[in-house]
Every structure is written in C-alpha cells, then in structure tokens.
Amino acid sequence: MYVMLGVLGIGPQTVVVGDRLGPNKISSRIAQIRLVSSHPEVYEPCDDSFALVDALLADRINLLEHRPTLCMEVGCGSGYVIASLALMLGQEVPGVQYIATDTNPHAVEVTRETLEAHGVHAELINTYIASGLEKRLAGLVDVMVVNPPYVPTPEDEVGREGIASAWAGGENGRSVIDKILPIAEKLLSRKGWLYMVTLTTNNPSQICLQMREKGYASRIIVQRSTEEESLHIIKFWRDFDIKPDAKENATVNKTVPARVMDTLLSQVHWLSFKKSWNSNNG
C-alpha cells in the first residue's frame, strides 16, 4: 500500500527536491517522491520528516561538493528520507552507496518498497541503531541522517516493538539520542556529516556542546515550529581546530548554548516550502 503525500513546493500530490538557484527557484532537475509505502506499524512522513529533507535540500550544493561515498540513515521508517537523499544526489554523485537501518522489521520492508517505487537502492538492515555494523562501518560513513525517537515519554516505553519505537524517547526525549551520538561518532568518516532532528525539549544546545567536546562543530540548518512542537535540524561535522574532550574549551564555550538558537540560525540559508498534509495520513 502506498500513500500520496501532500505538496512540498511544486505540483499537486508531489514532494519535490532539487537545486536551489535563488529565491523560490528550483532547477529543472527535480527528484519527485510521489509514493511512499505504508504499514499500520510504521511511522509515516510528517513535519519532522519534511523538515529533515528540507534541511538536506537546503544543504544540497554542499552535499554535492562533499561527494560522499557512503550515506546512512538510522531509523529509516517509511524510507522517505533515504529515498529523498538518494534522489537529491542522483547521477551527479555517482557510485554512492546507501545503508538504512530500523529496529522495526515492517519499516525495513516499507522502506524497500518506497525505494523500489523510485528506482533507487539501499542496503536495508533490521537492527537497533547500528548493532552488528559498528566494526564494518567504523570511520566510513560520509553522511548520516537521523530522525530519532525524540518525544519525552516514560522510560519503559523506549524500545517497544512496532510504531511506538519511532517516537518514544524517554526522559526529555534523550534516551535514544544519547545512544545514537557515540555510535555516530564511531561510524562517521573524517569528513563525515551528521544531520539530526531534535525537539526544543531535547535541549539541542546541550547536544551541540556535548558534540563540541568530542571535536564536532554544529549549526542549525532548519528550525520549524508546528502547532505541537518546535523542531531543529542540526548538522554536525568534525572541526579539527577543536581539541576533543578539552575541558578548557568546554569551559570557554559555556556561552555557546545561550547563543545557539539565534547565532547559528543567522548562518542558515532558508528555503521556503508550502506544504499540505492530510491529517488522516499524518
């Protein structure tokens, strides 16, 4: 079963990704996500999924210049994000390999169907985060995308089977995020980039500081407020001018969290998208 997504930018019933040529201009090389497979126990694309893909699109020129050889999604769900990323890079970055994981076996199958519907391929693995893959992929992932379970919930809801695994984030929504970050650090290559969805209640400024202490710089690519939540899509990359685990650096930069939400946003190139979403599907 496939669901038709609402409008993101151009054309009815079409999600569009493409080059940004200037204000409100999209190139003719457009990748269209018309169909996303679905299952009752799999999280369907919604505001957080759209925001993550919009962030990748906003950074697409940098991604093309980055020329990744291995891209990975942790928690692939419907396959909307990994398929969009593969279509964004397209033939302009030949030879890219894609890997996607999910703890939900139904999500793995749904992602497979979504990828097949758009003629792109990824190696799909039913596992928790990257369990069993850490040795194989250590230091090899050039781009990692993650829309983690970030909703604050009781700890006993974290890791449940089925669709609940897509959102149950434990205390402050950080239980799964805090497991993903050290794994991402192991898997990312020297030039690796991590794009992650966070919620205001996850304390994204603290996450940025935590990653800074590991030698990563960060900036917010997209910030989006909905009726229910305020989302921040953060990009992390290794900054070799930062000495990892340096307590002095951590102390000097204690002012960073207070400035993250306004200073980092000032660096962002925004893309404006109109979107409609059928609440019955969302």
C-alpha positions as a Python dict, from the first residue, in 0.01 Angstrom:
ca = {
    (1, 'M'): (0, 0, 0),
    (2, 'Y'): (126, 347, -90),
    (3, 'V'): (18, 686, 40),
    (4, 'M'): (18, 1004, -167),
    (5, 'L'): (196, 1286, 11),
    (6, 'G'): (82, 1647, 17),
    (7, 'V'): (255, 1935, -158),
    (8, 'L'): (606, 2046, -68),
    (9, 'G'): (682, 2328, -308),
    (10, 'I'): (566, 2238, -658),
    (11, 'G'): (287, 2041, -816),
    (12, 'P'): (-14, 1866, -663),
    (13, 'Q'): (43, 1540, -476),
    (14, 'T'): (421, 1572, -517),
    (15, 'V'): (710, 1615, -280),
    (16, 'V'): (986, 1797, -464),
    (17, 'V'): (1356, 1818, -405),
    (18, 'G'): (1604, 1992, -633),
    (19, 'D'): (1873, 2257, -672),
    (20, 'R'): (1831, 2595, -515),
    (21, 'L'): (1917, 2852, -782),
    (22, 'G'): (1792, 3156, -597),
    (23, 'P'): (1487, 3278, -405),
    (24, 'N'): (1196, 3047, -477),
    (25, 'K'): (1367, 2899, -784),
    (26, 'I'): (1406, 2526, -838),
    (27, 'S'): (1608, 2375, -1123),
    (28, 'S'): (1455, 2151, -1385),
    (29, 'R'): (1645, 1856, -1236),
    (30, 'I'): (1376, 1763, -986),
    (31, 'A'): (1350, 1445, -785),
    (32, 'Q'): (990, 1368, -703),
    (33, 'I'): (869, 1149, -420),
    (34, 'R'): (517, 1065, -534),
    (35, 'L'): (463, 744, -345),
    (36, 'V'): (569, 634, 0),
    (37, 'S'): (479, 284, 107),
    (38, 'S'): (294, 242, 436),
    (39, 'H'): (205, -5, 709),
    (40, 'P'): (-6, 40, 1025),
    (41, 'E'): (303, -21, 1241),
    (42, 'V'): (534, 218, 1052),
    (43, 'Y'): (567, 592, 1113),
    (44, 'E'): (452, 787, 808),
    (45, 'P'): (628, 1106, 690),
    (46, 'C'): (518, 1410, 887),
    (47, 'D'): (653, 1753, 986),
    (48, 'D'): (980, 1619, 1128),
    (49, 'S'): (1045, 1406, 817),
    (50, 'F'): (969, 1703, 592),
    (51, 'A'): (1197, 1931, 794),
    (52, 'L'): (1487, 1684, 769),
    (53, 'V'): (1452, 1653, 391),
    (54, 'D'): (1420, 2032, 362),
    (55, 'A'): (1746, 2063, 557),
    (56, 'L'): (1921, 1824, 319),
    (57, 'L'): (1783, 2019, 27),
    (58, 'A'): (1899, 2347, 177),
    (59, 'D'): (2246, 2194, 204),
    (60, 'R'): (2236, 2012, -128),
    (61, 'I'): (2504, 2215, -304),
    (62, 'N'): (2741, 2141, -15),
    (63, 'L'): (2641, 1774, -28),
    (64, 'L'): (2723, 1755, -398),
    (65, 'E'): (3062, 1916, -338),
    (66, 'H'): (3115, 1682, -41),
    (67, 'R'): (3092, 1384, -280),
    (68, 'P'): (3002, 1120, -20),
    (69, 'T'): (3071, 756, -96),
    (70, 'L'): (2859, 609, 185),
    (71, 'C'): (2535, 755, 321),
    (72, 'M'): (2342, 603, 609),
    (73, 'E'): (2004, 656, 771),
    (74, 'V'): (1943, 533, 1125),
    (75, 'G'): (1573, 466, 1175),
    (76, 'C'): (1451, 468, 815),
    (77, 'G'): (1078, 428, 888),
    (78, 'S'): (888, 471, 561),
    (79, 'G'): (1202, 526, 354),
    (80, 'Y'): (1101, 883, 271),
    (81, 'V'): (1429, 1040, 388),
    (82, 'I'): (1680, 791, 247),
    (83, 'A'): (1495, 782, -86),
    (84, 'S'): (1489, 1162, -99),
    (85, 'L'): (1862, 1178, -25),
    (86, 'A'): (1941, 925, -298),
    (87, 'L'): (1732, 1120, -547),
    (88, 'M'): (1890, 1451, -443),
    (89, 'L'): (2240, 1326, -511),
    (90, 'G'): (2128, 1130, -815),
    (91, 'Q'): (2368, 1087, -1102),
    (92, 'E'): (2567, 1396, -1003),
    (93, 'V'): (2748, 1194, -737),
    (94, 'P'): (2795, 850, -897),
    (95, 'G'): (2888, 544, -700),
    (96, 'V'): (2729, 644, -370),
    (97, 'Q'): (2625, 352, -151),
    (98, 'Y'): (2329, 380, 84),
    (99, 'I'): (2257, 189, 404),
    (100, 'A'): (1946, 222, 619),
    (101, 'T'): (1860, 54, 949),
    (102, 'D'): (1549, 21, 1158),
    (103, 'T'): (1460, -184, 1462),
    (104, 'N'): (1109, -234, 1321),
    (105, 'P'): (1103, -514, 1058),
    (106, 'H'): (790, -366, 900),
    (107, 'A'): (980, -39, 847),
    (108, 'V'): (1257, -223, 663),
    (109, 'E'): (1006, -374, 423),
    (110, 'V'): (819, -45, 375),
    (111, 'T'): (1147, 134, 303),
    (112, 'R'): (1233, -133, 47),
    (113, 'E'): (903, -72, -131),
    (114, 'T'): (949, 306, -125),
    (115, 'L'): (1300, 280, -271),
    (116, 'E'): (1184, 40, -543),
    (117, 'A'): (898, 275, -636),
    (118, 'H'): (1154, 544, -718),
    (119, 'G'): (1424, 333, -874),
    (120, 'V'): (1688, 378, -604),
    (121, 'H'): (1866, 121, -391),
    (122, 'A'): (1994, 95, -35),
    (123, 'E'): (2117, -192, 177),
    (124, 'L'): (1848, -238, 441),
    (125, 'I'): (1920, -392, 779),
    (126, 'N'): (1679, -477, 1061),
    (127, 'T'): (1880, -382, 1368),
    (128, 'Y'): (1881, -142, 1662),
    (129, 'I'): (2067, 178, 1560),
    (130, 'A'): (2377, 11, 1410),
    (131, 'S'): (2411, -304, 1618),
    (132, 'G'): (2637, -554, 1444),
    (133, 'L'): (2759, -293, 1196),
    (134, 'E'): (2999, -86, 1405),
    (135, 'K'): (3316, -273, 1309),
    (136, 'R'): (3221, -297, 944),
    (137, 'L'): (3128, 70, 907),
    (138, 'A'): (3369, 233, 1153),
    (139, 'G'): (3506, 555, 1004),
    (140, 'L'): (3336, 503, 668),
    (141, 'V'): (3006, 696, 678),
    (142, 'D'): (3030, 1031, 499),
    (143, 'V'): (2667, 1136, 556),
    (144, 'M'): (2438, 1013, 834),
    (145, 'V'): (2076, 1123, 868),
    (146, 'V'): (1871, 1056, 1180),
    (147, 'N'): (1515, 1136, 1279),
    (148, 'P'): (1536, 974, 1623),
    (149, 'P'): (1263, 895, 1875),
    (150, 'Y'): (1269, 1235, 2047),
    (151, 'V'): (930, 1262, 2220),
    (152, 'P'): (956, 1270, 2603),
    (153, 'T'): (794, 954, 2736),
    (154, 'P'): (825, 723, 3036),
    (155, 'E'): (1146, 522, 3011),
    (156, 'D'): (957, 193, 2997),
    (157, 'E'): (810, 295, 2659),
    (158, 'V'): (1153, 323, 2493),
    (159, 'G'): (1238, 38, 2258),
    (160, 'R'): (892, -112, 2240),
    (161, 'E'): (800, -306, 1929),
    (162, 'G'): (604, -154, 1645),
    (163, 'I'): (531, 207, 1570),
    (164, 'A'): (595, 328, 1927),
    (165, 'S'): (966, 275, 1869),
    (166, 'A'): (955, 565, 1622),
    (167, 'W'): (876, 832, 1880),
    (168, 'A'): (927, 711, 2239),
    (169, 'G'): (1238, 898, 2357),
    (170, 'G'): (1234, 855, 2733),
    (171, 'E'): (1321, 1133, 2978),
    (172, 'N'): (1345, 1467, 2794),
    (173, 'G'): (1332, 1264, 2473),
    (174, 'R'): (1705, 1199, 2505),
    (175, 'S'): (1736, 828, 2585),
    (176, 'V'): (1778, 712, 2225),
    (177, 'I'): (1953, 1029, 2107),
    (178, 'D'): (2221, 980, 2373),
    (179, 'K'): (2275, 624, 2248),
    (180, 'I'): (2297, 731, 1884),
    (181, 'L'): (2555, 1011, 1926),
    (182, 'P'): (2854, 797, 2037),
    (183, 'I'): (2773, 540, 1768),
    (184, 'A'): (2759, 816, 1507),
    (185, 'E'): (3098, 935, 1626),
    (186, 'K'): (3244, 587, 1565),
    (187, 'L'): (3087, 543, 1222),
    (188, 'L'): (3147, 887, 1072),
    (189, 'S'): (3449, 929, 849),
    (190, 'R'): (3699, 1212, 896),
    (191, 'K'): (3483, 1419, 662),
    (192, 'G'): (3157, 1275, 794),
    (193, 'W'): (2845, 1488, 842),
    (194, 'L'): (2554, 1409, 1074),
    (195, 'Y'): (2208, 1559, 1023),
    (196, 'M'): (1976, 1508, 1321),
    (197, 'V'): (1621, 1609, 1410),
    (198, 'T'): (1580, 1747, 1762),
    (199, 'L'): (1298, 1895, 1964),
    (200, 'T'): (1332, 2200, 2189),
    (201, 'T'): (1269, 1981, 2495),
    (202, 'N'): (1569, 1766, 2393),
    (203, 'N'): (1790, 2068, 2477),
    (204, 'P'): (1961, 2090, 2134),
    (205, 'S'): (2211, 2349, 2262),
    (206, 'Q'): (2336, 2096, 2517),
    (207, 'I'): (2365, 1835, 2241),
    (208, 'C'): (2576, 2081, 2039),
    (209, 'L'): (2803, 2143, 2339),
    (210, 'Q'): (2831, 1770, 2406),
    (211, 'M'): (2939, 1710, 2046),
    (212, 'R'): (3177, 2005, 2059),
    (213, 'E'): (3360, 1838, 2345),
    (214, 'K'): (3408, 1543, 2107),
    (215, 'G'): (3553, 1771, 1839),
    (216, 'Y'): (3241, 1847, 1634),
    (217, 'A'): (3119, 2184, 1515),
    (218, 'S'): (2748, 2231, 1451),
    (219, 'R'): (2486, 2460, 1307),
    (220, 'I'): (2111, 2459, 1276),
    (221, 'I'): (2010, 2410, 913),
    (222, 'V'): (1634, 2438, 961),
    (223, 'Q'): (1415, 2546, 1250),
    (224, 'R'): (1043, 2482, 1220),
    (225, 'S'): (760, 2537, 1462),
    (226, 'T'): (436, 2346, 1434),
    (227, 'E'): (123, 2352, 1647),
    (228, 'E'): (266, 2078, 1866),
    (229, 'E'): (646, 2118, 1862),
    (230, 'S'): (950, 2324, 1771),
    (231, 'L'): (1196, 2131, 1557),
    (232, 'H'): (1565, 2194, 1497),
    (233, 'I'): (1759, 2011, 1228),
    (234, 'I'): (2126, 2023, 1331),
    (235, 'K'): (2428, 1944, 1115),
    (236, 'F'): (2745, 1819, 1287),
    (237, 'W'): (3091, 1786, 1133),
    (238, 'R'): (3443, 1732, 1261),
    (239, 'D'): (3628, 2054, 1333),
    (240, 'F'): (3997, 1974, 1359),
    (241, 'D'): (4062, 2309, 1526),
    (242, 'I'): (3864, 2182, 1826),
    (243, 'K'): (4062, 1963, 2064),
    (244, 'P'): (3830, 1675, 2164),
    (245, 'D'): (3746, 1640, 2533),
    (246, 'A'): (3934, 1960, 2617),
    (247, 'K'): (3782, 2082, 2943),
    (248, 'E'): (3925, 2426, 2881),
    (249, 'N'): (3743, 2451, 2551),
    (250, 'A'): (3424, 2328, 2712),
    (251, 'T'): (3453, 2595, 2982),
    (252, 'V'): (3535, 2876, 2743),
    (253, 'N'): (3237, 2787, 2529),
    (254, 'K'): (2980, 2772, 2807),
    (255, 'T'): (2822, 3074, 2638),
    (256, 'V'): (2756, 2873, 2323),
    (257, 'P'): (2425, 2716, 2437),
    (258, 'A'): (2274, 3057, 2508),
    (259, 'R'): (2358, 3173, 2158),
    (260, 'V'): (2291, 2857, 1959),
    (261, 'M'): (1932, 2931, 1871),
    (262, 'D'): (1995, 3283, 1739),
    (263, 'T'): (2361, 3290, 1629),
    (264, 'L'): (2352, 2963, 1440),
    (265, 'L'): (2024, 3045, 1276),
    (266, 'S'): (2176, 3361, 1132),
    (267, 'Q'): (2404, 3139, 922),
    (268, 'V'): (2118, 2947, 767),
    (269, 'H'): (2011, 2979, 403),
    (270, 'W'): (1641, 2920, 414),
    (271, 'L'): (1422, 2755, 156),
    (272, 'S'): (1054, 2829, 175),
    (273, 'F'): (820, 2544, 113),
    (274, 'K'): (443, 2531, 116),
    (275, 'K'): (310, 2205, 234),
    (276, 'S'): (-26, 2045, 285),
    (277, 'W'): (-78, 1730, 483),
    (278, 'N'): (-383, 1515, 508),
    (279, 'S'): (-435, 1482, 882),
    (280, 'N'): (-582, 1139, 829),
    (281, 'N'): (-246, 1024, 691),
    (282, 'G'): (-32, 1221, 935),
}
